[in-house]
Amino acid sequence: MAFQKGNQLGKGRPRGVPNRTTEQAKVTIQRAVNGILDTMQSDLQEIKKRDPVRAMELAIKLLEFSVPKLKSIDMNATMEIDQRIHQITVNINKPDSDGSNS
């Protein structure tokens, strides 16, 4: 049955209160991540001993969370120039008797 306007039986969750299931999931994930963060550096060193290429791949993936990625931007710009020449001035200098233009 659809929600009826004016229904007072099911008021729902008050505004601003998070869903309990979502909150529990976030707390569980935070606990798991905190446990991993404590040993991450030593784990990466162990992987490096066995498989240096894989360790480097993992390190590069981790860098994405600490160093911002740069995006390339394609830019196609056109500009129309609609200006007219208003004045052209030409100065002609006569050479001095010694041949210089001063």
Residue, then its C-alpha position, 0 to 999 in steps of 0.5 A: m500500500a502506498f503512503q497516504k498523506g496525513n498518515q500518523l502511524g508511520k512517522g519515519r526517521p526524524r530528519g538528520v538521523p542516519n539509517r541504523t543499518t548504514e551507520q553499522a556498515k560504516v563503523t564495521i568498515q572503519r574498524a577493518v580499515n583501521g586494522i589494515l592501516d596499522t600493518m600496511q607498511s610492513d605488509l607492503q615491505e613483505i610483498k616487495k620482497r616476494d614480488p617487487v612489481r606487484a608491490m609497486e602496482l599497489a603503491i601506485k594505487l595507494l598514491e591516488f589517495s594522497v596525491p591528486k590526479l591531474k586531468s588533461i583538458d581539451m580546449n577548442a576555442t575559436m575567436e572572431i575578430d571584428q575590428r576595423i583599422h581606424q588610422i594608419t600613420v606613416n612617418i618618413n624620415k629624411p637622412d641627414s647629410d652624414g647618411s644616418n636617420s636621426 
